[in-house]
Amino acid sequence: MSIVVAPEVAAALARCGAVVALESTIICHGMPYPKNLQTAMEVEAIVRDNGAIPATIAILDGVPHVGLNSEQLKRLAISGRQFQKTARRDIAHVVASGGNGATTVSATMFFAHKVGIPIFVTGGIGGVHRHGEQTMDVSSDLTELGKTPVAVVSAGVKSILDIPRTLEYLETQGVTVAAYRANEFPAFFTEISGCQVPCRVDSPEECAKIIYANKNLHLGSGILIAAPIPKQHAASGEIIESAIQTALKEAEDKRIIGNAITPFMLERVKQLTGGSSLEANIALVKNNALIGANIAVALSNLQQREMNRMGRSAL
């Protein structure tokens, strides 16, 4: 498979520099134009301002691209849902048909690993859906984390999903789950979920050491670094979480179960919050971009130190 890697991304990877992968589904399917373009550019700017190179990933006319220029970003933003939402299962079809694909978490991880990018930033990952034990509705994000050694920085999973079962599934997949400066796994819009995590990290350097060890041990699995919502957005997050709990109760009262519950929840929460969840979502992505860039820089520094040490040892 031919993958086009942007020159600045390729140059950074060649020198073991800091690179952060970014998905494109949030651009095409997450928000309307021009808000999506503005957000994409701001997120890339945050990554750059903190010392790393952003690499937004998408499939353009059947060709996977890692790192997009401003015109390509604009094309994604304007095209929106005309770009197919592309998970790992869809990659071969989109490429073979010469189509356009907006990569989800699983597809972005796949391409990031293919070109050697160890860190990927997103808003939140998918998980085990409620009543997943009946429907087997489990996001491919989780299986990708189990087999692709990329560290994913996210705000956890939305509480419309089954967070305890999601964490159990990640354990089964052998995925290291760490909470950033927290003891509990975040529930996307709120700082806590009631679920303890097996690993707490308090600095980009700690995260970098885990990523470095995972790579050197050839564990072959990914790492999930869950960052809680910034405190300045916690109030709006609590409003959204309240709407989620209301929607859950309504779904229970109406006996909506199985595959029907998630679409119902998403639409109902949107109605209850008047769309305010979009701004909170954007704030989460920007916060994750900041953390991810800092981790990427710390990892690059660690790798450079180790290479220098090994070089001196060889003399």
C-alpha positions as a Markdown table, in Angstrom:
| # | Residue | x | y | z |
|---|---|---|---|---|
| 1 | Met | 0.0 | 0.0 | 0.0 |
| 2 | Ser | 1.3 | 3.4 | -0.9 |
| 3 | Ile | 0.9 | 6.0 | 1.9 |
| 4 | Val | 1.7 | 9.6 | 1.2 |
| 5 | Val | 3.5 | 11.1 | 4.2 |
| 6 | Ala | 3.8 | 14.9 | 4.3 |
| 7 | Pro | 7.4 | 16.1 | 4.0 |
| 8 | Glu | 7.5 | 17.8 | 7.5 |
| 9 | Val | 6.1 | 14.6 | 9.1 |
| 10 | Ala | 8.6 | 12.4 | 7.3 |
| 11 | Ala | 11.4 | 14.7 | 8.3 |
| 12 | Ala | 10.4 | 14.7 | 11.9 |
| 13 | Leu | 10.1 | 10.9 | 12.0 |
| 14 | Ala | 13.5 | 10.5 | 10.4 |
| 15 | Arg | 15.1 | 12.4 | 13.2 |
| 16 | Cys | 13.0 | 10.8 | 15.9 |
| 17 | Gly | 11.2 | 14.1 | 16.4 |
| 18 | Ala | 7.8 | 14.7 | 18.1 |
| 19 | Val | 4.9 | 13.8 | 15.9 |
| 20 | Val | 1.2 | 13.6 | 16.9 |
| 21 | Ala | -1.4 | 11.8 | 14.7 |
| 22 | Leu | -4.9 | 13.2 | 14.5 |
| 23 | Glu | -8.1 | 11.7 | 13.1 |
| 24 | Ser | -10.3 | 13.1 | 10.4 |
| 25 | Thr | -13.7 | 11.8 | 11.3 |
| 26 | Ile | -14.2 | 14.6 | 13.8 |
| 27 | Ile | -13.7 | 17.1 | 10.9 |
| 28 | Cys | -16.0 | 15.4 | 8.4 |
| 29 | His | -18.6 | 13.9 | 10.8 |
| 30 | Gly | -18.2 | 15.8 | 14.1 |
| 31 | Met | -19.3 | 19.3 | 13.4 |
| 32 | Pro | -20.5 | 21.6 | 10.6 |
| 33 | Tyr | -18.4 | 23.8 | 8.3 |
| 34 | Pro | -16.7 | 26.2 | 8.9 |
| 35 | Lys | -16.5 | 25.3 | 12.6 |
| 36 | Asn | -14.8 | 22.0 | 11.7 |
| 37 | Leu | -12.1 | 23.7 | 9.7 |
| 38 | Gln | -11.5 | 26.3 | 12.4 |
| 39 | Thr | -11.2 | 23.5 | 15.1 |
| 40 | Ala | -8.9 | 21.4 | 13.0 |
| 41 | Met | -6.6 | 24.3 | 12.4 |
| 42 | Glu | -6.6 | 25.3 | 16.1 |
| 43 | Val | -5.9 | 21.7 | 17.2 |
| 44 | Glu | -2.9 | 21.5 | 14.8 |
| 45 | Ala | -1.7 | 24.9 | 16.0 |
| 46 | Ile | -1.8 | 23.7 | 19.6 |
| 47 | Val | 0.3 | 20.7 | 18.7 |
| 48 | Arg | 2.8 | 22.9 | 16.8 |
| 49 | Asp | 3.0 | 25.5 | 19.6 |
| 50 | Asn | 4.0 | 22.8 | 22.0 |
| 51 | Gly | 6.9 | 21.5 | 20.0 |
| 52 | Ala | 5.4 | 18.7 | 17.9 |
| 53 | Ile | 4.4 | 18.2 | 14.3 |
| 54 | Pro | 0.7 | 17.4 | 13.7 |
| 55 | Ala | -0.2 | 14.6 | 11.3 |
| 56 | Thr | -3.9 | 14.6 | 10.4 |
| 57 | Ile | -4.8 | 11.3 | 8.6 |
| 58 | Ala | -7.3 | 10.7 | 5.8 |
| 59 | Ile | -7.8 | 8.8 | 2.6 |
| 60 | Leu | -8.0 | 11.1 | -0.4 |
| 61 | Asp | -9.0 | 9.7 | -3.8 |
| 62 | Gly | -8.0 | 6.2 | -2.7 |
| 63 | Val | -4.7 | 7.2 | -1.3 |
| 64 | Pro | -3.9 | 7.3 | 2.5 |
| 65 | His | -2.3 | 10.5 | 3.6 |
| 66 | Val | -0.5 | 11.1 | 6.8 |
| 67 | Gly | -0.2 | 14.8 | 7.3 |
| 68 | Leu | -2.4 | 17.2 | 5.4 |
| 69 | Asn | -1.8 | 20.7 | 4.0 |
| 70 | Ser | -4.3 | 23.6 | 4.5 |
| 71 | Glu | -6.0 | 23.0 | 1.2 |
| 72 | Gln | -6.5 | 19.3 | 2.0 |
| 73 | Leu | -7.9 | 20.2 | 5.5 |
| 74 | Lys | -10.3 | 22.6 | 3.8 |
| 75 | Arg | -11.4 | 19.9 | 1.4 |
| 76 | Leu | -12.2 | 17.6 | 4.2 |
| 77 | Ala | -14.1 | 20.3 | 6.1 |
| 78 | Ile | -16.2 | 21.4 | 3.2 |
| 79 | Ser | -16.9 | 17.8 | 2.0 |
| 80 | Gly | -18.1 | 16.7 | 5.4 |
| 81 | Arg | -20.2 | 13.6 | 5.3 |
| 82 | Gln | -19.4 | 13.1 | 1.7 |
| 83 | Phe | -16.2 | 11.5 | 3.0 |
| 84 | Gln | -16.9 | 8.0 | 4.2 |
| 85 | Lys | -16.4 | 7.3 | 7.9 |
| 86 | Thr | -13.6 | 4.8 | 7.7 |
| 87 | Ala | -12.7 | 2.3 | 10.4 |
| 88 | Arg | -10.1 | -0.5 | 9.9 |
| 89 | Arg | -12.7 | -2.7 | 8.2 |
| 90 | Asp | -13.4 | -0.1 | 5.6 |
| 91 | Ile | -9.8 | 0.8 | 4.6 |
| 92 | Ala | -9.4 | -1.8 | 1.8 |
| 93 | His | -12.8 | -0.9 | 0.2 |
| 94 | Val | -12.2 | 2.9 | 0.3 |
| 95 | Val | -8.7 | 2.5 | -1.2 |
| 96 | Ala | -9.7 | 0.0 | -3.8 |
| 97 | Ser | -12.6 | 2.1 | -5.0 |
| 98 | Gly | -10.6 | 5.3 | -5.1 |
| 99 | Gly | -12.8 | 6.8 | -2.5 |
| 100 | Asn | -12.4 | 9.4 | 0.2 |
| 101 | Gly | -12.3 | 8.3 | 3.8 |
| 102 | Ala | -12.4 | 10.2 | 7.1 |
| 103 | Thr | -10.4 | 8.0 | 9.5 |
| 104 | Thr | -11.9 | 6.9 | 12.9 |
| 105 | Val | -9.8 | 5.9 | 15.9 |
| 106 | Ser | -9.0 | 2.4 | 14.6 |
| 107 | Ala | -8.0 | 3.5 | 11.1 |
| 108 | Thr | -6.0 | 6.4 | 12.3 |
| 109 | Met | -4.1 | 4.1 | 14.7 |
| 110 | Phe | -3.5 | 1.7 | 11.8 |
| 111 | Phe | -1.9 | 4.3 | 9.6 |
| 112 | Ala | 0.0 | 6.0 | 12.4 |
| 113 | His | 1.7 | 2.7 | 13.3 |
| 114 | Lys | 2.4 | 2.0 | 9.6 |
| 115 | Val | 4.6 | 5.1 | 9.3 |
| 116 | Gly | 6.0 | 5.0 | 12.8 |
| 117 | Ile | 4.0 | 7.6 | 14.7 |
| 118 | Pro | 3.7 | 6.4 | 18.3 |
| 119 | Ile | 1.1 | 8.9 | 19.7 |
| 120 | Phe | -2.4 | 9.8 | 18.6 |
| 121 | Val | -4.8 | 12.4 | 20.0 |
| 122 | Thr | -8.6 | 12.2 | 19.8 |
| 123 | Gly | -11.6 | 13.4 | 21.8 |
| 124 | Gly | -12.9 | 10.1 | 23.0 |
| 125 | Ile | -12.7 | 6.5 | 22.0 |
| 126 | Gly | -15.6 | 4.1 | 21.3 |
| 127 | Gly | -16.4 | 1.3 | 23.8 |
| 128 | Val | -18.7 | -1.5 | 24.7 |
| 129 | His | -22.3 | -0.3 | 24.1 |
| 130 | Arg | -24.9 | -0.6 | 26.8 |
| 131 | His | -26.5 | -4.1 | 26.5 |
| 132 | Gly | -23.4 | -5.1 | 24.6 |
| 133 | Glu | -23.5 | -8.5 | 26.2 |
| 134 | Gln | -26.7 | -9.1 | 24.1 |
| 135 | Thr | -25.9 | -7.2 | 20.9 |
| 136 | Met | -22.1 | -7.8 | 20.8 |
| 137 | Asp | -21.8 | -4.1 | 19.8 |
| 138 | Val | -18.2 | -3.4 | 20.7 |
| 139 | Ser | -16.2 | -0.6 | 19.0 |
| 140 | Ser | -13.3 | -1.6 | 16.8 |
| 141 | Asp | -11.3 | 1.0 | 18.7 |
| 142 | Leu | -10.9 | -1.5 | 21.5 |
| 143 | Thr | -9.6 | -4.4 | 19.4 |
| 144 | Glu | -7.3 | -1.9 | 17.6 |
| 145 | Leu | -5.8 | -0.9 | 20.9 |
| 146 | Gly | -5.3 | -4.6 | 21.6 |
| 147 | Lys | -3.1 | -5.1 | 18.5 |
| 148 | Thr | -1.6 | -1.8 | 17.4 |
| 149 | Pro | 1.2 | -0.3 | 19.6 |
| 150 | Val | 0.1 | 3.3 | 19.5 |
| 151 | Ala | -0.6 | 5.5 | 22.6 |
| 152 | Val | -4.0 | 7.1 | 22.4 |
| 153 | Val | -4.7 | 10.3 | 24.4 |
| 154 | Ser | -8.4 | 10.7 | 24.9 |
| 155 | Ala | -11.0 | 11.9 | 27.5 |
| 156 | Gly | -12.1 | 8.4 | 28.1 |
| 157 | Val | -15.4 | 7.1 | 26.7 |
| 158 | Lys | -18.8 | 8.8 | 26.8 |
| 159 | Ser | -21.0 | 7.6 | 29.7 |
| 160 | Ile | -23.7 | 6.7 | 27.1 |
| 161 | Leu | -21.5 | 3.6 | 26.7 |
| 162 | Asp | -20.8 | 0.9 | 29.3 |
| 163 | Ile | -17.6 | 2.1 | 30.9 |
| 164 | Pro | -17.0 | -0.8 | 33.3 |
| 165 | Arg | -17.4 | -3.3 | 30.5 |
| 166 | Thr | -15.2 | -1.2 | 28.2 |
| 167 | Leu | -12.4 | -1.3 | 30.8 |
| 168 | Glu | -12.9 | -5.1 | 31.3 |
| 169 | Tyr | -12.6 | -5.5 | 27.5 |
| 170 | Leu | -9.4 | -3.4 | 27.4 |
| 171 | Glu | -7.9 | -5.6 | 30.1 |
| 172 | Thr | -8.7 | -8.7 | 28.1 |
| 173 | Gln | -7.0 | -7.1 | 25.1 |
| 174 | Gly | -3.9 | -6.4 | 27.1 |
| 175 | Val | -4.1 | -2.6 | 26.8 |
| 176 | Thr | -2.4 | -0.4 | 29.4 |
| 177 | Val | -4.9 | 2.1 | 30.7 |
| 178 | Ala | -3.6 | 5.1 | 32.5 |
| 179 | Ala | -5.4 | 8.2 | 33.9 |
| 180 | Tyr | -3.5 | 11.5 | 33.5 |
| 181 | Arg | -3.2 | 13.1 | 36.9 |
| 182 | Ala | -6.2 | 11.2 | 38.2 |
| 183 | Asn | -7.1 | 8.0 | 39.9 |
| 184 | Glu | -10.4 | 7.4 | 38.1 |
| 185 | Phe | -11.1 | 6.8 | 34.5 |
| 186 | Pro | -12.8 | 9.9 | 33.1 |
| 187 | Ala | -16.3 | 9.7 | 31.6 |
| 188 | Phe | -15.6 | 12.2 | 28.8 |
| 189 | Phe | -17.7 | 15.1 | 29.9 |
| 190 | Thr | -17.0 | 14.5 | 33.6 |
| 191 | Glu | -13.8 | 14.0 | 35.5 |
| 192 | Ile | -14.9 | 10.8 | 37.2 |
| 193 | Ser | -16.7 | 7.6 | 36.3 |
| 194 | Gly | -16.5 | 5.6 | 39.5 |
| 195 | Cys | -14.0 | 3.2 | 37.8 |
| 196 | Gln | -10.5 | 3.1 | 39.2 |
| 197 | Val | -7.6 | 2.7 | 36.8 |
| 198 | Pro | -4.7 | 0.4 | 37.3 |
| 199 | Cys | -2.2 | 3.1 | 36.4 |
| 200 | Arg | -1.9 | 6.8 | 37.2 |
| 201 | Val | 0.6 | 9.1 | 35.4 |
| 202 | Asp | 1.3 | 12.6 | 36.5 |
| 203 | Ser | 3.7 | 14.0 | 33.8 |
| 204 | Pro | 4.4 | 13.7 | 30.1 |
| 205 | Glu | 7.7 | 12.1 | 31.0 |
| 206 | Glu | 6.0 | 9.3 | 32.9 |
| 207 | Cys | 3.8 | 8.7 | 29.8 |
| 208 | Ala | 6.9 | 8.7 | 27.6 |
| 209 | Lys | 8.6 | 6.1 | 29.7 |
| 210 | Ile | 5.6 | 3.7 | 29.5 |
| 211 | Ile | 5.4 | 4.2 | 25.7 |
| 212 | Tyr | 9.1 | 3.6 | 25.4 |
| 213 | Ala | 9.0 | 0.4 | 27.5 |
| 214 | Asn | 6.0 | -0.9 | 25.6 |
| 215 | Lys | 7.9 | -0.4 | 22.3 |
| 216 | Asn | 11.1 | -2.0 | 23.5 |
| 217 | Leu | 9.3 | -5.0 | 25.0 |
| 218 | His | 7.5 | -5.6 | 21.7 |
| 219 | Leu | 4.2 | -6.0 | 23.6 |
| 220 | Gly | 2.3 | -5.2 | 20.4 |
| 221 | Ser | -0.6 | -3.6 | 22.2 |
| 222 | Gly | -1.6 | 0.0 | 22.5 |
| 223 | Ile | -1.8 | 2.3 | 25.4 |
| 224 | Leu | -4.8 | 4.4 | 26.5 |
| 225 | Ile | -4.0 | 7.6 | 28.3 |
| 226 | Ala | -7.2 | 9.1 | 29.6 |
| 227 | Ala | -7.2 | 12.8 | 30.4 |
| 228 | Pro | -10.1 | 14.3 | 32.5 |
| 229 | Ile | -12.0 | 17.3 | 31.2 |
| 230 | Pro | -10.3 | 20.6 | 32.1 |
| 231 | Lys | -11.6 | 22.1 | 35.3 |
| 232 | Gln | -12.7 | 25.3 | 33.6 |
| 233 | His | -15.1 | 23.2 | 31.5 |
| 234 | Ala | -16.3 | 20.9 | 34.3 |
| 235 | Ala | -19.5 | 22.9 | 34.9 |
| 236 | Ser | -20.7 | 22.5 | 31.3 |
| 237 | Gly | -19.6 | 18.9 | 31.4 |
| 238 | Glu | -21.8 | 18.3 | 34.4 |
| 239 | Ile | -24.8 | 19.7 | 32.6 |
| 240 | Ile | -24.2 | 17.4 | 29.7 |
| 241 | Glu | -23.7 | 14.4 | 32.0 |
| 242 | Ser | -27.0 | 15.3 | 33.7 |
| 243 | Ala | -28.6 | 15.2 | 30.3 |
| 244 | Ile | -27.1 | 11.8 | 29.6 |
| 245 | Gln | -28.5 | 10.4 | 32.8 |
| 246 | Thr | -31.9 | 11.8 | 32.0 |
| 247 | Ala | -31.8 | 10.2 | 28.6 |
| 248 | Leu | -30.7 | 6.9 | 30.1 |
| 249 | Lys | -33.7 | 7.0 | 32.4 |
| 250 | Glu | -36.0 | 7.8 | 29.5 |
| 251 | Ala | -34.6 | 4.9 | 27.5 |
| 252 | Glu | -35.2 | 2.6 | 30.4 |
| 253 | Asp | -38.7 | 3.8 | 30.9 |
| 254 | Lys | -39.4 | 3.3 | 27.2 |
| 255 | Arg | -37.7 | 0.0 | 27.2 |
| 256 | Ile | -35.3 | 1.0 | 24.5 |
| 257 | Ile | -32.5 | -1.6 | 24.5 |
| 258 | Gly | -29.9 | -3.1 | 22.2 |
| 259 | Asn | -28.7 | -1.3 | 19.1 |
| 260 | Ala | -31.4 | 1.3 | 19.4 |
| 261 | Ile | -30.2 | 2.8 | 22.6 |
| 262 | Thr | -27.1 | 4.6 | 21.4 |
| 263 | Pro | -28.8 | 6.6 | 18.6 |
| 264 | Phe | -31.7 | 7.5 | 21.0 |
| 265 | Met | -29.2 | 8.7 | 23.6 |
| 266 | Leu | -27.2 | 10.8 | 21.2 |
| 267 | Glu | -30.3 | 12.5 | 19.8 |
| 268 | Arg | -31.9 | 13.0 | 23.2 |
| 269 | Val | -28.7 | 14.5 | 24.8 |
| 270 | Lys | -28.4 | 16.9 | 21.8 |
| 271 | Gln | -32.0 | 18.0 | 22.4 |
| 272 | Leu | -31.6 | 18.4 | 26.2 |
| 273 | Thr | -28.3 | 20.4 | 25.9 |
| 274 | Gly | -29.2 | 22.6 | 22.9 |
| 275 | Gly | -26.0 | 21.4 | 21.2 |
| 276 | Ser | -23.7 | 22.8 | 24.0 |
| 277 | Ser | -21.9 | 19.4 | 24.0 |
| 278 | Leu | -20.1 | 20.5 | 20.8 |
| 279 | Glu | -18.2 | 23.3 | 22.6 |
| 280 | Ala | -17.3 | 20.9 | 25.4 |
| 281 | Asn | -16.2 | 18.3 | 22.9 |
| 282 | Ile | -13.9 | 20.9 | 21.2 |
| 283 | Ala | -12.4 | 21.9 | 24.5 |
| 284 | Leu | -11.6 | 18.2 | 25.3 |
| 285 | Val | -9.9 | 17.7 | 22.0 |
| 286 | Lys | -7.8 | 20.8 | 22.4 |
| 287 | Asn | -6.8 | 19.8 | 25.9 |
| 288 | Asn | -5.8 | 16.3 | 24.7 |
| 289 | Ala | -3.8 | 17.9 | 21.9 |
| 290 | Leu | -1.8 | 19.9 | 24.4 |
| 291 | Ile | -1.2 | 16.8 | 26.5 |
| 292 | Gly | -0.4 | 14.6 | 23.5 |
| 293 | Ala | 2.1 | 17.2 | 22.1 |
| 294 | Asn | 3.9 | 17.4 | 25.5 |
| 295 | Ile | 4.1 | 13.6 | 25.7 |
| 296 | Ala | 5.4 | 13.4 | 22.1 |
| 297 | Val | 8.2 | 15.9 | 23.0 |
| 298 | Ala | 9.0 | 14.0 | 26.1 |
| 299 | Leu | 9.2 | 10.7 | 24.2 |
| 300 | Ser | 11.4 | 12.3 | 21.5 |
| 301 | Asn | 13.7 | 13.6 | 24.2 |
| 302 | Leu | 13.8 | 10.2 | 25.9 |
| 303 | Gln | 14.6 | 8.4 | 22.6 |
| 304 | Gln | 17.4 | 10.9 | 21.8 |
| 305 | Arg | 19.0 | 10.4 | 25.2 |
| 306 | Glu | 18.9 | 6.7 | 24.9 |
| 307 | Met | 20.4 | 6.8 | 21.4 |
| 308 | Asn | 23.2 | 9.1 | 22.7 |
| 309 | Arg | 23.8 | 6.7 | 25.6 |
| 310 | Met | 24.0 | 3.7 | 23.3 |
| 311 | Gly | 26.3 | 5.6 | 21.0 |
| 312 | Arg | 28.7 | 6.4 | 23.8 |
| 313 | Ser | 28.5 | 2.8 | 25.1 |
| 314 | Ala | 29.6 | 1.6 | 21.6 |
| 315 | Leu | 32.7 | 3.7 | 21.7 |
